[in-house]
Amino acid sequence: MVEKTVTRAELSEAVYQEVGLSRNESADLVEAVLGEMSDALTRGESVKISSFGSFSVRQKGERIGRNPKTGEEVPILPRKVLVFRPSHVLKNRINANLKD
Amino acid sequence: MTRSELIATIAQRNPHLYHRDVERIVTTIFEEISSALASGDRVELRGFGAFSVKRRGARVGRNPRTGASVSVEAKAVPFFKTGKQLRERLNGE
């Protein structure tokens, strides 16, 4: 199976086909959806999309890392990371298709 | 934020659209991402992040309670890697 990469262009095209707005407006709305999700996450909220999955922000503490090339110890500063937890519906769908 | 709150926010910012259409827009976006992943494709949304499917081979697992060996079938799991721009925003950069 040839692996394709879906981008904003394909999402906008799907919205265009499905909803019947102009191509430009479809692209703007895809952007708006990603933008609202990013804003919520930046505020520290989690984003839960039923039957797709949830995105949440986790705070990581400081730890000592090592430069793998030089072996030198470097502090890794405390930071926030985004975690995606796929829903069971999505996981099942991905596995069902792979078995066919 | 839930799916319905996301829809409500977008609808509020776009008063010229029917609520029903905003629902279809949001549903279409996640449906498109899900079906791409289900066919084994990647979804790359620059600045936001990329979804991909990782395959895990079959392995022999253990029941942690009894220690008995159990075979775990090969499976595929969806994976998300945060985009650079969003990662920087989360950290206030």
Backbone of each chain as ProteinMPNN parsed JSONL, in Angstrom:
{"seq_chain_A": "MVEKTVTRAELSEAVYQEVGLSRNESADLVEAVLGEMSDALTRGESVKISSFGSFSVRQKGERIGRNPKTGEEVPILPRKVLVFRPSHVLKNRINANLKD", "coords_chain_A": {"N_chain_A": [[0.85, -1.198, 0.0], [0.591, 2.167, -0.892], [1.772, 4.823, 0.92], [0.113, 7.752, 1.757], [0.153, 11.309, 2.305], [-1.949, 13.248, 4.13], [-2.976, 16.579, 4.079], [-3.661, 20.014, 5.091], [-4.816, 20.891, 2.722], [-6.249, 18.669, 1.674], [-8.086, 18.312, 3.741], [-9.505, 20.713, 3.608], [-10.589, 20.452, 1.047], [-12.284, 18.266, 1.461], [-14.125, 19.419, 3.24], [-15.132, 21.385, 1.58], [-16.388, 19.792, -0.418], [-18.283, 18.512, 1.153], [-19.832, 20.439, 2.529], [-20.362, 22.616, 0.909], [-19.485, 25.286, 0.876], [-17.459, 28.044, -0.278], [-14.215, 27.299, -1.749], [-12.201, 28.822, -0.592], [-13.394, 29.714, 1.801], [-13.825, 27.268, 3.021], [-11.213, 26.437, 3.498], [-10.466, 28.435, 5.306], [-12.104, 27.753, 7.446], [-11.175, 25.244, 8.227], [-8.742, 26.052, 9.197], [-9.655, 27.676, 11.266], [-10.774, 25.801, 13.014], [-8.506, 24.297, 13.806], [-7.142, 26.388, 14.943], [-8.821, 27.227, 17.112], [-8.675, 24.946, 18.685], [-5.932, 24.907, 19.276], [-5.746, 27.317, 20.707], [-7.304, 26.737, 22.99], [-5.785, 24.666, 24.104], [-3.443, 26.056, 24.628], [-4.339, 27.719, 26.612], [-4.325, 25.902, 28.576], [-6.366, 24.15, 28.739], [-7.979, 20.951, 28.183], [-8.742, 19.199, 25.156], [-11.473, 17.536, 24.051], [-12.565, 15.257, 21.791], [-15.202, 13.492, 20.903], [-15.321, 10.05, 20.015], [-13.009, 10.341, 18.568], [-10.618, 11.33, 19.953], [-8.621, 12.592, 22.746], [-6.913, 15.601, 23.583], [-4.398, 16.649, 25.715], [-2.639, 18.798, 27.996], [0.43, 18.345, 29.47], [2.477, 18.881, 32.286], [5.917, 18.829, 32.485], [8.532, 17.994, 34.658], [11.784, 19.4, 35.623], [14.713, 17.711, 34.479], [17.756, 15.804, 34.436], [19.469, 15.539, 31.512], [21.393, 13.952, 28.91], [23.884, 14.675, 26.608], [23.917, 12.734, 23.875], [26.005, 12.38, 22.167], [28.363, 13.531, 23.234], [28.263, 12.787, 25.845], [27.963, 14.541, 27.815], [26.427, 16.098, 30.627], [23.298, 17.705, 30.601], [20.935, 20.078, 31.713], [17.464, 19.483, 31.394], [14.976, 21.634, 30.892], [12.001, 22.444, 32.829], [8.927, 21.833, 31.188], [6.04, 22.131, 29.005], [4.092, 19.6, 27.586], [2.203, 18.252, 24.867], [-0.241, 15.8, 24.868], [-1.753, 13.199, 23.047], [-4.544, 11.204, 23.313], [-5.848, 8.563, 21.77], [-9.255, 7.683, 20.981], [-11.209, 4.752, 21.814], [-12.833, 4.068, 19.719], [-11.497, 5.121, 17.471], [-9.065, 3.704, 17.626], [-9.992, 1.056, 17.291], [-11.039, 1.216, 14.738], [-8.784, 1.694, 13.157], [-7.405, -0.692, 13.531], [-9.226, -2.585, 12.586], [-9.317, -2.083, 9.853], [-6.704, -2.694, 9.087], [-6.555, -5.414, 9.244], [-8.0, -6.407, 7.164]], "CA_chain_A": [[0.0, 0.0, 0.0], [1.365, 3.403, -0.958], [1.375, 5.724, 1.992], [-0.088, 9.128, 1.333], [0.099, 12.26, 3.405], [-3.087, 14.151, 4.071], [-2.62, 17.889, 4.631], [-4.77, 20.983, 5.149], [-5.459, 20.976, 1.406], [-7.237, 17.59, 1.566], [-9.162, 18.568, 4.712], [-10.312, 21.808, 3.049], [-11.319, 19.884, -0.093], [-13.367, 17.449, 2.019], [-15.128, 20.351, 3.773], [-15.731, 21.99, 0.392], [-17.287, 18.803, -1.022], [-19.33, 18.102, 2.084], [-20.676, 21.504, 3.054], [-20.802, 23.504, -0.153], [-19.017, 26.673, 0.982], [-16.413, 28.24, -1.284], [-12.946, 26.658, -1.379], [-11.506, 29.732, 0.329], [-13.996, 29.696, 3.125], [-13.583, 25.933, 3.581], [-9.839, 26.455, 4.013], [-10.473, 29.289, 6.503], [-12.758, 27.063, 8.559], [-10.241, 24.214, 8.709], [-7.779, 26.807, 9.988], [-10.33, 28.139, 12.481], [-10.918, 24.652, 13.918], [-7.187, 24.028, 14.391], [-6.812, 27.561, 15.763], [-9.578, 27.183, 18.379], [-8.116, 23.848, 19.479], [-4.622, 25.365, 19.764], [-5.972, 28.341, 21.732], [-7.77, 26.073, 24.209], [-4.644, 23.946, 24.671], [-2.503, 27.062, 25.137], [-4.899, 28.163, 27.897], [-4.165, 24.804, 29.52], [-7.546, 23.283, 28.694], [-7.839, 19.796, 27.307], [-9.713, 19.205, 24.067], [-12.003, 16.171, 23.926], [-13.384, 15.062, 20.606], [-15.769, 12.154, 21.074], [-15.034, 9.04, 18.992], [-11.724, 10.606, 17.92], [-9.593, 11.253, 20.982], [-8.495, 13.814, 23.526], [-5.601, 16.234, 23.655], [-4.24, 17.348, 26.983], [-1.314, 19.377, 28.213], [1.052, 17.801, 30.679], [3.641, 19.635, 32.74], [7.047, 17.941, 32.769], [9.492, 18.621, 35.569], [13.163, 19.459, 35.144], [15.501, 16.499, 34.7], [19.094, 15.858, 33.86], [19.631, 14.742, 30.303], [22.781, 13.771, 28.519], [24.145, 14.79, 25.178], [24.308, 11.352, 23.543], [27.262, 12.366, 21.408], [29.517, 13.866, 24.058], [28.112, 12.224, 27.185], [27.882, 15.672, 28.726], [25.128, 16.259, 31.285], [22.658, 18.996, 30.366], [19.616, 20.098, 32.34], [16.3, 19.652, 30.52], [14.142, 22.546, 31.666], [10.594, 22.056, 32.932], [8.214, 22.285, 30.0], [4.712, 21.57, 28.792], [3.985, 18.772, 26.386], [0.843, 17.913, 24.469], [-0.432, 14.358, 24.692], [-2.994, 12.801, 22.374], [-5.024, 9.858, 23.65], [-6.879, 8.18, 20.795], [-10.415, 7.019, 21.565], [-11.324, 3.33, 21.438], [-13.459, 4.018, 18.39], [-10.438, 5.343, 16.481], [-8.13, 2.563, 17.691], [-10.639, -0.117, 16.689], [-11.18, 1.459, 13.309], [-7.467, 1.526, 12.548], [-7.057, -2.112, 13.538], [-10.16, -3.333, 11.742], [-8.908, -1.91, 8.458], [-5.415, -3.326, 8.802], [-6.706, -6.871, 9.157], [-8.642, -6.792, 5.895]], "C_chain_A": [[0.892, 1.256, 0.0], [0.86, 4.351, 0.121], [1.275, 7.153, 1.48], [0.007, 10.03, 2.551], [-1.049, 13.214, 3.162], [-2.668, 15.463, 4.737], [-3.869, 18.768, 4.719], [-5.549, 21.025, 3.832], [-6.55, 19.918, 1.258], [-8.391, 17.803, 2.541], [-10.092, 19.665, 4.174], [-11.17, 21.295, 1.901], [-12.514, 19.055, 0.409], [-14.486, 18.334, 2.558], [-15.883, 21.005, 2.612], [-16.768, 21.059, -0.238], [-18.525, 18.549, -0.155], [-20.324, 19.216, 2.41], [-21.134, 22.494, 1.983], [-20.51, 24.973, 0.073], [-17.955, 26.835, -0.101], [-15.138, 27.539, -0.808], [-12.196, 27.506, -0.359], [-12.062, 29.662, 1.733], [-13.806, 28.342, 3.809], [-12.194, 25.876, 4.208], [-9.764, 27.284, 5.294], [-11.078, 28.558, 7.7], [-11.909, 25.922, 9.101], [-9.232, 24.89, 9.633], [-8.389, 27.252, 11.322], [-10.466, 27.006, 13.502], [-9.585, 24.352, 14.594], [-6.78, 25.164, 15.332], [-7.519, 27.543, 17.109], [-9.036, 26.079, 19.288], [-6.779, 24.277, 20.086], [-4.779, 26.396, 20.882], [-6.383, 27.704, 23.052], [-6.602, 25.369, 24.901], [-3.63, 24.911, 25.284], [-2.998, 27.64, 26.466], [-4.786, 27.08, 28.96], [-5.37, 23.879, 29.578], [-7.235, 22.017, 27.927], [-8.95, 19.859, 26.265], [-10.168, 17.771, 23.853], [-12.943, 16.068, 22.748], [-13.912, 13.626, 20.653], [-15.565, 11.314, 19.817], [-13.797, 9.357, 18.141], [-10.601, 10.478, 18.935], [-9.524, 12.537, 21.779], [-7.045, 14.274, 23.56], [-5.506, 16.875, 25.022], [-2.8, 17.808, 27.141], [-0.77, 18.837, 29.525], [2.302, 18.614, 31.009], [4.751, 18.643, 33.082], [8.029, 18.675, 33.662], [10.886, 18.677, 34.964], [13.859, 18.119, 35.39], [16.851, 16.664, 34.032], [19.145, 14.952, 32.644], [21.103, 14.627, 29.991], [22.883, 13.974, 27.02], [24.665, 13.429, 24.725], [25.64, 11.288, 22.799], [28.459, 12.572, 22.323], [29.438, 13.266, 25.463], [27.982, 13.304, 28.257], [26.492, 15.801, 29.347], [24.568, 17.644, 31.01], [21.294, 18.99, 31.036], [18.536, 20.252, 31.28], [15.289, 20.44, 31.341], [12.708, 22.04, 31.769], [9.826, 22.609, 31.724], [6.844, 21.644, 29.916], [4.716, 20.749, 27.528], [2.523, 18.439, 26.134], [0.766, 16.401, 24.264], [-1.765, 14.1, 24.014], [-3.325, 11.386, 22.813], [-6.13, 9.501, 22.671], [-8.04, 7.487, 21.5], [-10.433, 5.556, 21.119], [-11.899, 3.189, 20.044], [-12.386, 4.151, 17.309], [-9.463, 4.172, 16.453], [-8.72, 1.34, 17.0], [-10.732, 0.016, 15.183], [-9.859, 1.216, 12.588], [-7.08, 0.06, 12.489], [-7.958, -2.949, 12.643], [-9.717, -3.271, 10.291], [-7.628, -2.645, 8.127], [-5.53, -4.828, 8.642], [-7.299, -7.319, 7.828], [-7.618, -7.138, 4.808]], "O_chain_A": [[1.822, 1.372, 0.798], [-0.335, 4.635, 0.212], [2.198, 7.689, 0.866], [-0.053, 9.564, 3.689], [-1.118, 13.893, 2.138], [-2.081, 15.46, 5.819], [-4.983, 18.317, 4.455], [-6.771, 21.173, 3.822], [-7.645, 20.215, 0.78], [-9.541, 17.511, 2.215], [-11.314, 19.555, 4.274], [-12.341, 21.656, 1.788], [-13.61, 19.131, -0.146], [-15.664, 18.037, 2.358], [-17.103, 21.158, 2.653], [-17.882, 21.478, -0.552], [-19.641, 18.396, -0.652], [-21.52, 18.962, 2.552], [-22.174, 23.136, 2.132], [-21.204, 25.83, -0.475], [-17.594, 25.864, -0.767], [-14.993, 27.226, 0.373], [-11.633, 26.99, 0.606], [-11.327, 29.567, 2.716], [-13.644, 28.274, 5.028], [-12.015, 25.341, 5.302], [-9.093, 26.899, 6.251], [-10.62, 28.722, 8.831], [-11.92, 25.658, 10.303], [-8.908, 24.378, 10.705], [-7.734, 27.212, 12.364], [-10.295, 27.22, 14.702], [-9.53, 24.173, 15.811], [-6.161, 24.939, 16.372], [-6.899, 27.811, 18.139], [-8.948, 26.25, 20.504], [-6.523, 24.04, 21.267], [-4.052, 26.364, 21.875], [-5.877, 28.078, 24.111], [-6.443, 25.458, 26.119], [-3.034, 24.625, 26.323], [-2.203, 28.003, 27.332], [-5.117, 27.315, 30.122], [-5.398, 22.936, 30.368], [-6.321, 22.003, 27.103], [-9.977, 20.502, 26.481], [-9.369, 16.897, 23.519], [-13.99, 16.715, 22.713], [-13.159, 12.67, 20.465], [-15.633, 11.822, 18.697], [-13.565, 8.717, 17.116], [-9.731, 9.618, 18.799], [-10.281, 13.472, 21.52], [-6.103, 13.481, 23.566], [-6.428, 17.57, 25.449], [-1.879, 17.285, 26.514], [-1.441, 18.875, 30.556], [3.076, 18.982, 30.125], [4.546, 17.724, 33.875], [8.319, 19.851, 33.44], [11.143, 18.077, 33.92], [13.613, 17.469, 36.406], [17.055, 17.535, 33.186], [18.895, 13.75, 32.736], [21.952, 15.141, 30.719], [22.046, 13.488, 26.261], [25.744, 13.012, 25.148], [26.316, 10.259, 22.806], [29.461, 11.867, 22.203], [30.434, 13.241, 26.186], [27.901, 13.01, 29.45], [25.488, 15.63, 28.655], [25.268, 18.645, 31.165], [20.565, 18.002, 30.94], [18.677, 21.063, 30.365], [14.804, 19.961, 32.367], [12.246, 21.295, 30.904], [10.068, 23.738, 31.299], [6.53, 20.722, 30.669], [5.281, 21.157, 26.513], [1.716, 18.357, 27.061], [1.599, 15.807, 23.579], [-2.779, 14.705, 24.36], [-2.498, 10.481, 22.704], [-7.223, 10.065, 22.729], [-7.842, 6.789, 22.494], [-9.753, 5.179, 20.165], [-11.506, 2.305, 19.282], [-12.37, 3.384, 16.346], [-9.079, 3.702, 15.382], [-8.042, 0.668, 16.222], [-10.53, -0.949, 14.446], [-9.832, 0.598, 11.524], [-6.49, -0.387, 11.506], [-7.506, -3.908, 12.017], [-9.738, -4.277, 9.583], [-7.472, -3.162, 7.021], [-4.7, -5.451, 7.98], [-7.124, -8.465, 7.414], [-7.997, -7.48, 3.688]]}, "seq_chain_B": "MTRSELIATIAQRNPHLYHRDVERIVTTIFEEISSALASGDRVELRGFGAFSVKRRGARVGRNPRTGASVSVEAKAVPFFKTGKQLRERLNGE", "coords_chain_B": {"N_chain_B": [[-12.364, 21.669, 26.571], [-14.942, 20.52, 24.558], [-16.185, 18.543, 21.744], [-18.696, 19.673, 21.127], [-18.479, 22.189, 22.31], [-16.434, 23.247, 20.824], [-17.656, 23.406, 18.325], [-19.67, 25.242, 18.986], [-18.139, 27.55, 19.554], [-16.92, 28.1, 17.068], [-19.221, 28.546, 15.574], [-20.24, 30.818, 16.775], [-18.288, 32.701, 16.126], [-18.698, 32.821, 13.441], [-21.231, 34.042, 12.386], [-22.708, 34.032, 10.034], [-22.977, 31.455, 9.19], [-24.895, 28.415, 9.183], [-25.665, 26.658, 12.152], [-25.798, 23.92, 11.896], [-24.216, 23.512, 9.629], [-21.703, 24.182, 10.608], [-21.377, 22.122, 12.406], [-21.196, 20.008, 10.591], [-18.824, 20.698, 9.32], [-16.871, 20.436, 11.352], [-17.235, 17.733, 11.988], [-16.584, 16.554, 9.519], [-13.86, 17.196, 9.279], [-12.616, 15.687, 11.399], [-13.459, 13.164, 10.647], [-12.206, 12.839, 8.201], [-9.507, 12.836, 8.979], [-9.527, 10.525, 10.599], [-10.257, 8.537, 8.704], [-8.125, 8.621, 6.957], [-6.064, 7.733, 8.627], [-7.045, 5.193, 9.153], [-6.677, 4.031, 6.678], [-4.031, 3.776, 6.76], [-2.569, 6.005, 6.198], [-0.677, 9.089, 6.632], [-1.263, 12.121, 8.462], [-0.591, 15.399, 8.083], [-0.381, 18.381, 9.65], [0.892, 21.246, 9.423], [2.468, 23.173, 11.913], [0.517, 22.585, 13.725], [0.41, 19.73, 14.191], [1.256, 16.228, 13.615], [-0.404, 13.288, 12.588], [0.016, 9.808, 12.776], [0.303, 6.297, 11.997], [1.384, 3.783, 14.06], [2.933, 0.663, 13.923], [2.736, -2.198, 15.891], [4.459, -5.094, 16.578], [3.544, -8.615, 16.888], [3.703, -10.095, 20.102], [4.992, -11.855, 22.965], [3.281, -11.584, 25.799], [2.814, -11.018, 29.33], [0.642, -12.123, 31.879], [0.345, -9.98, 34.408], [-0.472, -10.585, 36.942], [-0.581, -13.397, 37.314], [1.648, -14.265, 35.998], [1.566, -15.876, 33.828], [2.233, -16.743, 30.415], [1.015, -14.951, 27.647], [-0.108, -14.644, 24.3], [0.238, -11.697, 22.455], [-1.455, -10.105, 19.951], [-0.368, -8.662, 16.789], [-0.655, -5.166, 16.357], [-1.989, -1.929, 15.427], [-1.37, 1.41, 16.268], [-2.698, 4.698, 16.7], [-0.798, 7.7, 16.458], [0.356, 10.821, 17.692], [2.248, 13.629, 16.91], [3.291, 16.591, 18.261], [3.26, 19.721, 16.593], [5.886, 22.057, 15.759], [5.36, 24.814, 16.068], [3.05, 24.891, 17.714], [4.007, 23.555, 19.952], [5.908, 25.369, 20.826], [4.252, 27.509, 21.4], [2.796, 26.494, 23.551], [4.681, 26.579, 25.472], [5.009, 29.194, 25.884], [6.666, 30.617, 24.109]], "CA_chain_B": [[-13.213, 21.952, 25.41], [-15.468, 19.304, 23.932], [-16.571, 18.716, 20.349], [-19.814, 20.614, 21.0], [-17.995, 23.54, 22.636], [-15.65, 23.68, 19.656], [-18.662, 23.781, 17.325], [-20.329, 26.473, 19.447], [-17.203, 28.675, 19.404], [-16.774, 28.41, 15.637], [-20.509, 29.074, 15.125], [-20.336, 32.173, 17.327], [-17.37, 33.568, 15.365], [-19.132, 32.861, 12.036], [-22.694, 34.118, 12.49], [-23.364, 33.841, 8.731], [-23.118, 30.019, 8.902], [-25.86, 27.639, 9.965], [-25.044, 25.817, 13.175], [-25.754, 22.601, 11.295], [-23.06, 23.453, 8.731], [-20.491, 24.17, 11.437], [-21.294, 20.745, 12.892], [-20.703, 19.162, 9.495], [-17.427, 21.047, 9.073], [-16.053, 19.818, 12.398], [-17.335, 16.283, 11.815], [-15.841, 16.193, 8.31], [-12.417, 17.279, 9.545], [-12.156, 14.535, 12.177], [-13.736, 11.971, 9.862], [-11.156, 12.792, 7.186], [-8.271, 12.411, 9.665], [-9.717, 9.126, 11.007], [-10.255, 7.591, 7.588], [-6.746, 8.571, 6.45], [-5.307, 6.853, 9.53], [-7.551, 3.833, 8.973], [-6.054, 3.44, 5.488], [-2.589, 3.697, 6.989], [-1.908, 7.23, 5.755], [-0.271, 10.096, 7.608], [-1.941, 13.413, 8.331], [0.374, 16.373, 8.555], [-0.943, 19.72, 9.728], [2.016, 22.102, 9.808], [2.246, 24.137, 12.982], [-0.367, 21.963, 14.716], [0.998, 18.438, 14.513], [1.094, 15.183, 12.611], [-0.946, 12.012, 13.039], [0.501, 8.683, 11.982], [-0.054, 4.999, 12.563], [2.569, 2.983, 14.384], [2.62, -0.761, 14.007], [3.413, -2.949, 16.952], [4.494, -6.499, 16.21], [3.011, -9.582, 17.844], [4.718, -10.377, 21.122], [4.517, -12.675, 24.069], [3.127, -10.76, 26.99], [2.574, -11.82, 30.534], [-0.377, -11.679, 32.816], [1.17, -9.51, 35.529], [-0.917, -11.167, 38.211], [-0.251, -14.821, 37.437], [2.934, -14.563, 35.363], [1.344, -16.767, 32.686], [2.497, -16.136, 29.111], [-0.126, -14.818, 26.732], [0.37, -14.036, 23.066], [-0.432, -10.444, 22.117], [-1.47, -9.966, 18.484], [0.161, -7.441, 16.184], [-1.705, -4.155, 16.255], [-1.562, -0.614, 14.972], [-1.879, 2.442, 17.168], [-2.542, 6.056, 16.195], [0.227, 8.453, 17.172], [0.342, 12.253, 17.366], [3.445, 14.388, 17.281], [2.962, 18.016, 18.28], [4.009, 20.575, 15.675], [6.863, 22.943, 16.385], [4.744, 26.088, 16.448], [2.155, 24.68, 18.857], [4.857, 23.202, 21.1], [6.504, 26.621, 21.306], [3.179, 28.314, 22.005], [2.45, 25.912, 24.849], [5.727, 26.968, 26.41], [5.057, 30.654, 25.933], [7.782, 31.184, 23.32]], "C_chain_B": [[-13.656, 20.633, 24.782], [-15.805, 19.595, 22.469], [-17.7, 19.758, 20.228], [-19.413, 22.038, 21.368], [-17.183, 24.124, 21.478], [-16.602, 24.178, 18.562], [-19.32, 25.111, 17.71], [-19.425, 27.688, 19.255], [-17.082, 29.091, 17.947], [-18.071, 29.06, 15.116], [-20.665, 30.534, 15.552], [-19.475, 33.152, 16.531], [-17.81, 33.714, 13.9], [-20.651, 32.901, 11.955], [-23.43, 33.92, 11.16], [-23.573, 32.365, 8.398], [-24.212, 29.398, 9.754], [-25.093, 26.784, 10.967], [-24.812, 24.403, 12.639], [-24.54, 22.44, 10.357], [-21.75, 23.423, 9.513], [-20.281, 22.762, 12.001], [-20.712, 19.833, 11.829], [-19.234, 19.429, 9.187], [-16.524, 20.317, 10.073], [-16.057, 18.294, 12.245], [-16.494, 15.811, 10.619], [-14.331, 16.183, 8.564], [-11.932, 16.04, 10.303], [-12.403, 13.22, 11.448], [-12.631, 11.758, 8.817], [-9.829, 12.305, 7.805], [-8.382, 10.931, 10.033], [-9.617, 8.184, 9.826], [-8.871, 7.517, 6.953], [-5.929, 7.606, 7.309], [-5.74, 5.403, 9.356], [-7.001, 3.201, 7.699], [-4.531, 3.45, 5.596], [-1.829, 4.942, 6.55], [-1.549, 8.14, 6.926], [-1.099, 11.354, 7.403], [-1.0, 14.447, 8.918], [-0.206, 17.771, 8.491], [0.119, 20.64, 10.313], [1.636, 23.094, 10.899], [1.355, 23.577, 14.073], [0.22, 20.626, 15.16], [0.735, 17.425, 13.423], [0.577, 13.902, 13.256], [-0.365, 10.921, 12.16], [0.078, 7.396, 12.681], [1.234, 4.239, 12.828], [2.151, 1.534, 14.526], [3.42, -1.413, 15.107], [3.329, -4.424, 16.584], [3.857, -7.381, 17.269], [4.104, -9.858, 18.873], [4.12, -11.304, 22.16], [4.464, -11.785, 25.297], [2.928, -11.654, 28.2], [1.415, -11.25, 31.323], [0.376, -11.256, 34.075], [0.758, -10.135, 36.866], [-0.436, -12.612, 38.382], [1.106, -15.156, 36.835], [2.789, -15.481, 34.16], [1.617, -16.039, 31.372], [1.212, -16.056, 28.298], [0.396, -14.197, 25.442], [-0.457, -12.786, 22.785], [-0.311, -10.276, 20.608], [-0.83, -8.669, 18.012], [-0.969, -6.419, 16.122], [-1.115, -2.842, 15.768], [-2.152, 0.41, 15.922], [-1.689, 3.826, 16.55], [-1.562, 6.825, 17.079], [0.157, 9.908, 16.743], [1.638, 12.897, 17.817], [3.113, 15.867, 17.164], [3.845, 18.794, 17.314], [4.86, 21.58, 16.433], [6.201, 24.213, 16.92], [3.85, 25.95, 17.681], [2.96, 24.355, 20.119], [5.481, 24.469, 21.693], [5.463, 27.504, 21.973], [2.824, 27.814, 23.395], [3.45, 26.349, 25.915], [5.977, 28.471, 26.408], [6.204, 31.285, 25.181], [7.265, 31.995, 22.139]], "O_chain_B": [[-12.84, 19.751, 24.514], [-15.722, 20.735, 22.013], [-17.669, 20.614, 19.344], [-19.945, 22.994, 20.804], [-17.238, 25.321, 21.195], [-16.382, 25.227, 17.957], [-19.503, 25.99, 16.868], [-19.896, 28.745, 18.835], [-17.134, 30.277, 17.622], [-18.027, 30.0, 14.323], [-21.155, 31.371, 14.794], [-19.878, 34.29, 16.29], [-17.353, 34.618, 13.201], [-21.288, 31.942, 11.519], [-24.635, 33.67, 11.151], [-24.268, 32.045, 7.434], [-24.432, 29.799, 10.897], [-24.02, 26.258, 10.669], [-23.78, 23.782, 12.893], [-23.923, 21.377, 10.301], [-20.806, 22.73, 9.134], [-19.154, 22.271, 12.065], [-19.855, 18.995, 12.109], [-18.488, 18.515, 8.838], [-15.549, 19.669, 9.693], [-15.016, 17.648, 12.357], [-15.789, 14.805, 10.698], [-13.62, 15.281, 8.123], [-10.952, 15.412, 9.901], [-11.642, 12.266, 11.612], [-12.186, 10.633, 8.588], [-9.13, 11.473, 7.227], [-7.445, 10.165, 9.809], [-8.968, 7.142, 9.918], [-8.479, 6.46, 6.46], [-5.194, 6.768, 6.787], [-4.914, 4.491, 9.405], [-6.866, 1.98, 7.626], [-3.832, 3.163, 4.624], [-0.598, 4.948, 6.528], [-2.045, 7.984, 8.041], [-1.579, 11.62, 6.301], [-0.65, 14.388, 10.097], [-0.49, 18.287, 7.409], [0.231, 20.793, 11.529], [0.608, 23.767, 10.814], [1.414, 24.028, 15.217], [0.492, 20.414, 16.342], [0.073, 17.723, 12.429], [1.045, 13.485, 14.315], [-0.263, 11.083, 10.944], [-0.433, 7.411, 13.801], [2.067, 4.072, 11.938], [1.147, 1.218, 15.164], [4.626, -1.203, 15.235], [2.245, -4.94, 16.311], [3.653, -6.955, 18.406], [5.291, -9.854, 18.544], [2.908, -11.505, 22.222], [5.49, -11.296, 25.769], [2.881, -12.88, 28.096], [1.243, -10.035, 31.413], [0.983, -12.096, 34.739], [1.555, -10.2, 37.801], [0.049, -12.998, 39.446], [1.664, -16.215, 37.123], [3.787, -15.831, 33.531], [1.277, -14.865, 31.225], [0.422, -17.0, 28.275], [1.254, -13.315, 25.485], [-1.685, -12.807, 22.863], [0.788, -10.3, 20.054], [-0.762, -7.694, 18.76], [-2.117, -6.778, 15.861], [0.102, -2.673, 15.706], [-3.306, 0.289, 16.334], [-0.652, 4.104, 15.95], [-1.508, 6.621, 18.292], [-0.073, 10.204, 15.571], [2.069, 12.732, 18.959], [2.704, 16.34, 16.103], [5.048, 18.546, 17.232], [4.59, 21.906, 17.588], [6.44, 24.632, 18.052], [3.888, 26.789, 18.582], [2.636, 24.82, 21.212], [5.568, 24.616, 22.912], [5.739, 28.164, 22.975], [2.582, 28.605, 24.307], [3.116, 26.472, 27.094], [7.013, 28.949, 26.869], [6.676, 32.36, 25.552], [8.057, 32.542, 21.371]]}, "name": "protein", "num_of_chains": 2, "seq": "MVEKTVTRAELSEAVYQEVGLSRNESADLVEAVLGEMSDALTRGESVKISSFGSFSVRQKGERIGRNPKTGEEVPILPRKVLVFRPSHVLKNRINANLKDMTRSELIATIAQRNPHLYHRDVERIVTTIFEEISSALASGDRVELRGFGAFSVKRRGARVGRNPRTGASVSVEAKAVPFFKTGKQLRERLNGE"}
